[in-house]
Amino acid sequence: MSLNLVAVIDKAQAPKAGKPEAKASTPKTDLQPTIPFSPEDAILLIGEGDLSFSKALIDHHYCANVTATVLEPSLEELTAKYPHVNGNIEAIEAEGSKVVYGVDAKKMGPFVHRAGRESVGSMDRIIFNFPHVGGKSTDVNRQVRYNQELLVGFFKRALLSLAPGGTIIVTLFEGEPYTLWNIRDLARHSGLQVERSFRFQASAYPGYSHARTLGVVKNKHGDVGGGWKGEDRPARSYVFVRKDESPKPVTKKRKRTVFNFPHVGGKSTDVNRQVRYNQELLVGFFKRALLSLAPGGTIIVTLFEGEPYTLWNIRDLARHSGLQVERSFRFQASAYPGYSHARTLGVVKNKHGDVGGGWKGEDRPARSYVFVRKDESPKPVYIVPAAIFPLSTS
């Protein structure tokens, strides 16, 4: 629905021939931005310039598998072009993602993994923001032709790295000369089709600044700053998929992720082994849950009180996973009418094969722990008093 809405708004706001352009009642930047990737996707970024976009993906969208490439063959040349780039590189590599130097969009080698005897593309999303050959030529036809050759070469090489169901995303400024490139036709002749397009909003990537192909531009006095800013110029992202192939869906981020009474199961009497296995379960869960957690979202884990559960040290496990305890509270099964504790082992029968009686988890004291990302405030939870809306009418 949001994609159709964007298209309608764009058409409505376009000035009609022969009529003065009406003043827009709502700025376009107020539209909900479209994010064309998921935190768990393997993302390949081409021609990243000063790497500020890559850093935004990691810092603000919590992407964990980013490969950022730059045309410059070395760190020294990249730093000479973008003097502020070192901080972005450190932030990217600190989170386990990587920067690759000397990658030409028209000649890049494939990013693949082995699937039996075949090599299969390993990238779910391949993103090329504002491709341009550079140069200050005033010959528009020549610039158009060179940039078309850049895009055709890029599409050809990117397809080798694209995972099944993956998407290639290219962002261009709106208007001429970019419309003259005919990117939709170039993609179609390369074996791709447009799945959708949307308005690119730089504000969705805090800290991002448009890095020109020529590098940082200084005035005649040698000063940097002021003047033209690419991130303020209207731009559109085009999402391409292989012809006759459905794209991999972009997963929505979750505000709350709840895991009640995690346990690996088993009837082992070795307490140390059970503790270790359950700690591994929680660490793996925290790692995966973080990928789909929305900004300000919470992860809630409920455990029984007392040993052996206190031996799991859930607070420490969460802290080492990049989380902090926001609060904890007594879990009350009575707040969820009809709920019964389901054991990992399933329904337990006695020696006669009968079910029922004995131990009931919902009657045992338990505590819920609410975790948020470190240095992040949780979204508020609105509490409705039970006196107004009682939990049970019985």
C-alpha positions as CSV (number, residue, x, y, z in Angstrom):
1,M,0.0,0.0,0.0
2,S,2.8,2.4,0.8
3,L,4.4,2.0,-2.6
4,N,1.1,2.9,-4.3
5,L,0.7,5.9,-2.1
6,V,4.1,7.2,-3.0
7,A,3.3,6.9,-6.7
8,V,0.0,8.8,-6.3
9,I,1.6,11.6,-4.2
10,D,4.4,12.0,-6.8
11,K,1.9,12.4,-9.6
12,A,-0.3,14.7,-7.6
13,Q,2.6,17.0,-6.8
14,A,3.9,17.2,-10.4
15,P,3.1,20.6,-11.9
16,K,0.6,20.5,-14.7
17,A,1.5,22.1,-18.1
18,G,0.4,25.7,-18.4
19,K,-0.4,26.1,-14.7
20,P,1.7,27.5,-11.9
21,E,3.0,24.9,-9.5
22,A,0.8,24.7,-6.4
23,K,2.5,24.9,-3.0
24,A,2.6,21.4,-1.4
25,S,0.6,21.2,1.8
26,T,2.9,18.4,3.2
27,P,6.6,18.1,2.5
28,K,7.6,14.9,0.7
29,T,10.2,14.2,3.3
30,D,7.3,13.6,5.8
31,L,6.5,10.3,3.9
32,Q,7.4,7.1,5.7
33,P,10.8,6.2,4.1
34,T,11.1,2.8,2.3
35,I,14.0,0.7,3.5
36,P,14.7,-2.0,0.8
37,F,16.7,-4.4,2.9
38,S,16.5,-6.4,6.2
39,P,19.1,-6.4,9.0
40,E,19.9,-10.0,8.4
41,D,20.5,-9.6,4.6
42,A,23.9,-10.0,3.0
43,I,24.4,-6.5,1.5
44,L,27.0,-5.5,-1.1
45,L,27.5,-1.7,-1.5
46,I,29.2,-0.5,-4.6
47,G,31.1,2.8,-5.1
48,E,30.6,3.9,-1.5
49,G,32.7,7.0,-1.5
50,D,33.2,8.2,2.1
51,L,31.4,5.2,3.5
52,S,28.9,7.2,5.5
53,F,26.0,5.3,4.0
54,S,27.6,2.0,5.0
55,K,28.1,3.3,8.5
56,A,24.4,4.3,8.7
57,L,23.3,0.8,7.7
58,I,25.3,-0.7,10.5
59,D,24.7,2.0,13.2
60,H,21.0,2.8,12.6
61,H,19.6,-0.2,10.7
62,Y,21.6,-2.8,12.6
63,C,22.8,-4.6,9.4
64,A,25.3,-7.3,10.4
65,N,26.6,-8.5,7.1
66,V,27.8,-5.5,5.0
67,T,30.5,-5.5,2.4
68,A,31.3,-2.0,1.4
69,T,33.4,-1.4,-1.7
70,V,35.2,1.6,-3.0
71,L,36.9,2.3,-6.3
72,E,40.0,3.7,-4.7
73,P,42.8,1.0,-4.7
74,S,44.1,1.9,-1.2
75,L,43.3,3.5,2.1
76,E,45.8,6.2,1.4
77,E,44.1,7.3,-1.8
78,L,40.6,7.0,-0.2
79,T,41.7,9.2,2.7
80,A,43.2,11.8,0.3
81,K,39.9,12.0,-1.5
82,Y,37.7,11.9,1.7
83,P,39.8,13.1,4.7
84,H,37.1,12.2,7.2
85,V,36.7,8.6,6.1
86,N,38.8,6.8,8.8
87,G,36.1,7.1,11.5
88,N,33.5,5.5,9.1
89,I,35.9,2.6,8.3
90,E,36.6,2.0,12.0
91,A,32.8,1.9,12.8
92,I,32.2,-0.6,9.9
93,E,35.0,-3.0,10.8
94,A,34.3,-2.8,14.5
95,E,30.9,-4.5,13.9
96,G,32.3,-7.3,11.8
97,S,31.5,-5.9,8.4
98,K,34.3,-5.1,5.9
99,V,35.6,-2.6,3.4
100,V,37.1,-3.8,0.1
101,Y,39.3,-1.5,-2.0
102,G,39.8,-1.2,-5.7
103,V,36.4,-2.5,-6.8
104,D,35.4,-1.3,-10.3
105,A,31.7,-1.7,-10.8
106,K,32.2,-2.7,-14.5
107,K,34.9,-5.3,-13.7
108,M,34.3,-6.5,-10.2
109,G,34.7,-10.2,-9.4
110,P,31.8,-12.2,-8.2
111,F,30.9,-12.6,-4.5
112,V,29.8,-16.2,-4.3
113,H,29.6,-19.3,-2.2
114,R,29.7,-23.0,-3.3
115,A,26.5,-24.9,-3.6
116,G,27.6,-28.4,-4.6
117,R,29.6,-28.1,-7.8
118,E,28.2,-24.7,-8.7
119,S,29.0,-21.2,-7.5
120,V,25.9,-19.2,-6.4
121,G,25.7,-15.5,-5.7
122,S,25.9,-14.7,-2.0
123,M,24.5,-11.2,-1.9
124,D,20.8,-10.6,-1.0
125,R,21.0,-6.9,-1.8
126,I,23.4,-5.1,-4.1
127,I,23.2,-1.4,-3.8
128,F,24.8,1.3,-6.0
129,N,23.9,4.8,-4.9
130,F,24.4,7.6,-7.4
131,P,26.6,5.9,-10.0
132,H,28.6,8.4,-12.1
133,V,31.7,8.2,-14.1
134,G,32.9,11.6,-12.8
135,G,34.5,14.3,-14.9
136,K,33.3,17.9,-15.6
137,S,32.5,17.5,-19.3
138,T,29.8,19.8,-20.6
139,D,29.1,17.3,-23.4
140,V,25.8,15.9,-22.2
141,N,25.6,13.1,-24.9
142,R,29.1,11.9,-24.0
143,Q,28.3,11.9,-20.3
144,V,25.1,10.0,-20.9
145,R,26.8,7.4,-23.0
146,Y,29.6,6.9,-20.5
147,N,27.2,6.5,-17.6
148,Q,25.0,4.1,-19.6
149,E,28.1,2.0,-20.2
150,L,28.9,2.1,-16.5
151,L,25.4,0.8,-15.6
152,V,25.4,-1.9,-18.2
153,G,28.7,-3.2,-17.0
154,F,27.6,-3.0,-13.4
155,F,24.4,-5.0,-14.1
156,K,26.4,-7.7,-15.9
157,R,28.8,-8.1,-13.0
158,A,26.3,-7.7,-10.2
159,L,24.1,-10.5,-11.5
160,L,27.0,-12.9,-10.8
161,S,27.0,-12.0,-7.1
162,L,23.2,-11.9,-6.7
163,A,21.6,-14.6,-4.6
164,P,18.4,-16.3,-5.7
165,G,15.6,-13.9,-5.0
166,G,18.0,-11.1,-4.4
167,T,17.6,-7.5,-5.6
168,I,19.8,-4.9,-7.2
169,I,19.1,-1.3,-6.1
170,V,20.3,1.7,-7.9
171,T,19.6,5.3,-6.8
172,L,19.7,8.2,-9.2
173,F,18.9,11.9,-8.9
174,E,15.6,12.9,-10.6
175,G,15.4,15.0,-13.7
176,E,17.9,15.4,-16.5
177,P,20.5,14.3,-17.4
178,Y,19.7,11.2,-15.3
179,T,16.4,10.5,-17.0
180,L,18.3,10.4,-20.3
181,W,20.2,7.3,-19.1
182,N,17.0,5.2,-19.5
183,I,18.0,2.9,-16.6
184,R,14.8,0.8,-16.9
185,D,15.7,-0.1,-20.5
186,L,19.4,-0.8,-19.6
187,A,18.3,-3.2,-16.9
188,R,15.8,-4.9,-19.1
189,H,18.4,-5.6,-21.8
190,S,20.7,-7.0,-19.0
191,G,18.1,-9.6,-17.9
192,L,16.5,-7.6,-15.1
193,Q,13.1,-6.1,-14.5
194,V,11.9,-3.3,-12.3
195,E,10.2,-4.6,-9.3
196,R,9.4,-1.2,-7.9
197,S,10.8,2.3,-7.3
198,F,10.5,4.8,-4.5
199,R,11.6,8.2,-3.3
200,F,15.1,8.0,-1.7
201,Q,15.2,9.9,1.6
202,A,18.7,10.6,2.9
203,S,17.1,11.4,6.3
204,A,16.5,7.6,6.8
205,Y,20.3,7.2,7.1
206,P,21.5,9.5,9.9
207,G,25.1,10.7,9.3
208,Y,24.9,10.0,5.5
209,S,26.3,12.7,3.2
210,H,26.5,12.5,-0.5
211,A,30.1,11.9,-1.6
212,R,30.9,13.1,-5.0
213,T,32.9,10.9,-7.4
214,L,35.5,13.6,-7.6
215,G,35.9,13.6,-3.8
216,V,35.7,16.5,-1.4
217,V,35.4,19.7,-3.4
218,K,37.2,22.8,-2.1
219,N,36.7,26.5,-3.1
220,K,39.4,28.7,-4.5
221,H,40.6,29.4,-0.9
222,G,41.0,25.7,-0.2
223,D,38.1,25.6,2.2
224,V,35.6,22.7,2.4
225,G,31.9,23.1,3.0
226,G,28.9,25.1,1.8
227,G,27.4,25.0,-1.6
228,W,25.7,22.0,-3.3
229,K,24.5,19.1,-1.2
230,G,23.5,15.9,-3.0
231,E,21.5,14.5,0.0
232,D,19.1,17.5,-0.3
233,R,18.3,16.8,-4.0
234,P,15.3,14.7,-5.0
235,A,16.4,11.2,-5.9
236,R,14.7,7.8,-6.7
237,S,15.8,4.3,-6.0
238,Y,15.0,1.5,-8.5
239,V,14.7,-2.1,-7.3
240,F,15.6,-4.7,-9.9
241,V,15.1,-8.5,-9.9
242,R,16.0,-11.2,-12.4
243,K,13.3,-11.6,-15.1
244,D,10.6,-14.0,-14.0
245,E,11.9,-14.2,-10.4
246,S,10.1,-13.2,-7.2
247,P,12.2,-11.0,-4.9
248,K,13.1,-12.1,-1.4
249,P,10.8,-10.2,1.0
250,V,12.1,-7.5,3.2
251,T,11.3,-8.5,6.8
252,K,9.7,-5.8,9.0
253,K,11.4,-4.9,12.2
254,R,9.7,-6.0,15.4
255,K,8.9,-3.8,18.4
256,R,8.7,-6.7,20.8
257,T,10.3,-10.1,20.7
258,V,9.1,-12.5,23.5
259,F,10.7,-15.8,24.5
260,N,8.9,-17.5,27.4
261,F,10.7,-20.2,29.4
262,P,13.6,-21.0,26.9
263,H,15.0,-24.4,27.5
264,V,17.0,-26.9,25.4
265,G,15.0,-29.8,26.8
266,G,16.4,-33.2,27.9
267,K,16.4,-34.9,31.2
268,S,20.1,-34.8,32.0
269,T,21.0,-34.6,35.7
270,D,24.3,-32.9,34.8
271,V,23.5,-29.4,35.9
272,N,26.7,-27.8,34.5
273,R,26.0,-29.3,31.1
274,Q,22.3,-28.1,31.2
275,V,23.5,-24.6,32.2
276,R,26.0,-24.4,29.4
277,Y,23.5,-25.6,26.7
278,N,20.9,-23.2,27.8
279,Q,23.4,-20.3,27.9
280,E,24.3,-21.1,24.3
281,L,20.6,-21.1,23.4
282,L,20.1,-17.6,24.9
283,V,23.3,-16.2,23.3
284,G,22.2,-17.4,19.9
285,F,18.7,-16.1,20.4
286,F,19.9,-12.6,21.4
287,K,22.1,-12.5,18.4
288,R,19.3,-13.3,16.0
289,A,16.6,-11.3,17.7
290,L,18.7,-8.2,17.5
291,L,18.8,-8.3,13.7
292,S,15.0,-7.8,13.4
293,L,14.5,-5.5,16.5
294,A,13.1,-2.1,15.6
295,P,14.8,1.0,17.1
296,G,13.5,1.4,20.6
297,G,12.2,-2.2,20.6
298,T,12.5,-4.6,23.5
299,I,13.4,-8.3,23.9
300,I,11.5,-10.0,26.7
301,V,12.6,-13.3,28.2
302,T,10.8,-15.1,31.0
303,L,12.5,-17.7,33.3
304,F,11.5,-19.6,36.4
305,E,13.0,-18.2,39.6
306,G,15.6,-20.0,41.6
307,E,18.2,-22.6,40.5
308,P,19.3,-23.8,38.0
309,Y,17.9,-20.7,36.1
310,T,19.8,-18.2,38.2
311,L,23.0,-20.0,37.2
312,W,22.3,-19.0,33.5
313,N,23.3,-15.4,34.4
314,I,20.9,-14.0,31.8
315,R,21.8,-10.4,32.6
316,D,25.5,-11.0,31.8
317,L,24.6,-13.0,28.6
318,A,22.5,-10.1,27.4
319,R,25.2,-7.5,28.2
320,H,27.8,-9.3,26.2
321,S,25.3,-9.5,23.3
322,G,24.9,-5.7,23.2
323,L,21.8,-5.5,25.4
324,Q,21.0,-4.0,28.8
325,V,18.2,-4.8,31.3
326,E,15.6,-2.1,31.2
327,R,13.5,-3.7,34.0
328,S,12.2,-7.0,35.2
329,F,8.8,-8.0,36.8
330,R,7.0,-11.0,38.2
331,F,5.4,-13.1,35.5
332,Q,1.8,-13.9,36.3
333,A,0.2,-16.6,34.2
334,S,-3.2,-15.5,35.4
335,A,-2.9,-12.4,33.2
336,Y,-3.2,-14.7,30.2
337,P,-6.5,-16.7,30.6
338,G,-6.2,-20.2,29.0
339,Y,-2.4,-20.2,29.1
340,S,-0.7,-23.4,30.3
341,H,3.0,-24.0,30.4
342,A,4.1,-26.3,27.6
343,R,7.3,-28.2,28.4
344,T,10.0,-28.5,25.8
345,L,9.6,-32.3,26.0
346,G,5.9,-32.0,25.2
347,V,3.1,-33.6,27.2
348,V,4.5,-35.9,29.9
349,K,2.7,-39.1,30.7
350,N,3.1,-41.4,33.7
351,K,4.0,-45.1,33.6
352,H,0.4,-46.0,32.9
353,G,0.2,-43.6,29.9
354,D,-2.1,-41.1,31.6
355,V,-1.8,-37.4,31.2
356,G,-2.5,-34.8,33.9
357,G,-1.8,-34.0,37.5
358,G,1.7,-33.4,38.9
359,W,3.9,-30.4,38.2
360,K,2.4,-27.3,36.5
361,G,4.8,-24.6,35.2
362,E,2.2,-21.9,35.3
363,D,2.0,-22.2,39.1
364,R,5.7,-21.8,39.6
365,P,7.2,-18.3,40.4
366,A,8.8,-16.8,37.3
367,R,10.3,-13.5,36.3
368,S,10.3,-11.6,32.9
369,Y,13.4,-9.6,31.9
370,V,13.0,-6.7,29.5
371,F,16.1,-5.9,27.4
372,V,16.9,-3.0,25.1
373,R,20.0,-2.2,23.1
374,K,22.7,-0.5,25.0
375,D,22.4,3.3,25.3
376,E,18.9,3.1,23.8
377,S,15.6,4.1,25.4
378,P,12.7,1.7,24.9
379,K,9.4,2.6,23.3
380,P,6.8,3.3,26.0
381,V,4.3,0.6,26.9
382,Y,0.9,1.9,27.7
383,I,-0.7,0.2,30.7
384,V,-4.5,-0.1,30.8
385,P,-5.8,-0.5,34.4
386,A,-7.5,-3.9,35.0
387,A,-10.2,-2.0,36.8
388,I,-11.3,-0.5,33.5
389,F,-10.8,-3.6,31.3
390,P,-10.8,-6.6,33.6
391,L,-8.7,-9.6,32.5
392,S,-11.5,-12.0,33.2
393,T,-15.3,-11.7,33.3
394,S,-15.8,-14.9,35.3
